[in-house]
Structure formats: structure tokens, C-alpha cells
């Protein structure tokens, strides 16, 4: 039995509807699945209802973008460019979707995106690309607009060959059209998840952009002091060596371990249930949550 604890739907930047994911997971041979859309809980109600019908265990989740400044304490907070190409994402598991603090955080992030996206498109225009905001809105199909939707329009118009190229050359942290947005602090992200009765887990540590194992250990230890509950040790970006290293780190610091594919549907070449995450990982997470809420 296996599970996948990191997936995305059309409520953020995936291509499958939230209500379709449970059936797709069942077809992939999974026994449990988490929906962890970027900065939104909009798809959770449909997802949870569909999971009941499909008879698969479902975890209501979210993936919050946080400021990586905590990883680089000496960085100028007003700098336009981040200290590295890395990103800091915090997964929330077993959250209460309607929790007030979490709702406030989603509004804050949505407003930040609304300000940044037109600025990035303006920079692409300055670089000679004929892209308009209404085209990006259409690509998002009524859902939260993000950089992948800008990349999708760039690809459709032939300016790049892939979403990966769009990010590496233009939209990523060192890209020519990158605009930094106001982000939550790591403390705010973790606290919002905990206030929603959730467990906070560091997503895909390899994407932090840290240069050594000692830097990672220092960063994770700092995050734990803020309330971090676990590390995503298994992920589609991780090598077997990465997984072993992160698992040792989690054990050393006293954190849960989780894992998932980071499935986005057809937007990325990732499949549900890959890598294979043993079902007991879900059971351990569920038990930790029960202890947290005193159930």
C-alpha cells in the first residue's frame, strides 16, 4: 500500500480538477492522497467529497510560499533579488480549510500575486514578448494566477520551449523578468498552519538552494524552533542519497518524515505515486495530528 502526500489541482497550478484527483490516485494504486495546492484551500471541499466517493483516505493540505530570508540571516531584507535561486515552501497537513488565520494568509498572498504578475508581464514586454495579462487570466481558467500560467502563455507563443525554460531564463529567482513579491515569513507560514490545527512540514529541501548539509541542518533546526513538525524526505526531485540524508536529519532533530510526487497533472512530467511512499508514512502523519489536536 502506498500514498502520495504532495499533489496540486486546478485550484492552483495543476491541470486536474480537485474532484478528479481521488479517482486518479485510486487508479494509480494509492490508498491515501493529500491535496496541497499553492497558497489556497479553494479545492479542498470538492477534493474531500470526491475522496469519500472513491473510498480513499484524503488529507486536506496546502503549500505556503515563505520568505527564505530565515535561511540567510545576513541578507538585506529590501534586496530585489533573493539570496539564492532556492525557495522555501511549507506544507500544511490535516488543516481546517476555513480557519480564520489561514484565510487571512491566503488573502495576503493572493493580493501579492495580483500586484506582481502584471509587473512581470511588463518586464517580458520590455524584452520584446507580446504577452497580455488577459491571456494569462485565460490560461488560469478562473483559478489563482501564478507564474506557471505566464510560462504557459510564453510557451504557446513560442518564446520558450518549456515551462522549465520559462522559469530558468525569465520567471525564476534569477530570471530576467523576475519580480520579488511580498512573502510570508517562515514563522507566519508555520503559525498559520498550526492555527488551522495542521502539521507544518518543510517541502522538498533540495529546492532551498543551500550549499552544504551543515547549512541545511542549521536551517531546519531554526524552523523547528518556529514549530516545524516534519521534513518531506521523499520527493520527485530527490535522489536516493538525498532521501537517506534527509531521513537521518529528521531523526537527528526529531521531526516527522513525509513524501510525495509534487504532481501537477500534464503541466509537469511527474506521475501520481512516484516516488512510492509507503502507506505507514500517512498513518504516522495521521497519528501525529491526532496527538496534536488531542483526538
C-alpha positions, 0 to 999 in steps of 0.5 A: 500500500502506498500514498502520495502526500504532495499533489496540486489541482486546478485550484492552483497550478495543476491541470486536474480538477480537485474532484478528479484527483481521488479517482486518479490516485485510486487508479494509480494504486494509492490508498491515501492522497493529500491535496496541497495546492499553492497558497489556497484551500479553494479545492479542498471541499470538492477534493474531500467529497470526491475522496469519500466517493472513491473510498480513499483516505484524503488529507486536506493540505496546502503549500505556503510560499515563505520568505527564505530570508530565515535561511540567510540571516545576513541578507538585506531584507529590501534586496530585489533579488533573493539570496539564492535561486532556492525557495522555501515552501511549507506544507500544511497537513490535516488543516481546517480549510476555513480557519480564520488565520489561514484565510487571512494568509491566503488573502495576503498572498493572493493580493501579492500575486495580483500586484506582481504578475502584471509587473512581470508581464511588463518586464517580458514586454520590455524584452520584446514578448507580446504577452497580455495579462488577459491571456494569462487570466485565460490560461488560469481558467478562473483559478489563482494566477501564478507564474506557471500560467505566464510560462504557459502563455510564453510557451504557446507563443513560442518564446520558450520551449518549456515551462522549465525554460520559462522559469530558468531564463525569465520567471525564476529567482534569477530570471530576467523578468523576475519580480520579488513579491511580498512573502510570508515569513517562515514563522507566519507560514508555520503559525498559520498552519498550526492555527488551522490545527495542521502539521507544518512540514518543510517541502522538498529541501533540495529546492532551498538552494543551500550549499552544504548539509551543515547549512541545511541542518542549521536551517531546519533546526531554526524552523523547528524552533518556529514549530516545524513538525516534519521534513518531506524526505521523499520527493520527485526531485530527490535522489536516493542519497538525498532521501537517506540524508534527509531521513537521518536529519529528521531523526537527528532533530526529531521531526516527522518524515513525509513524501510525495510526487509534487504532481501537477497533472500534464503541466509537469512530467511527474506521475501520481505515486512516484516516488512510492511512499509507503502507506505507514508514512500517512498513518504516522502523519495521521497519528501525529495530528491526532496527538496534536489536536488531542483526538 
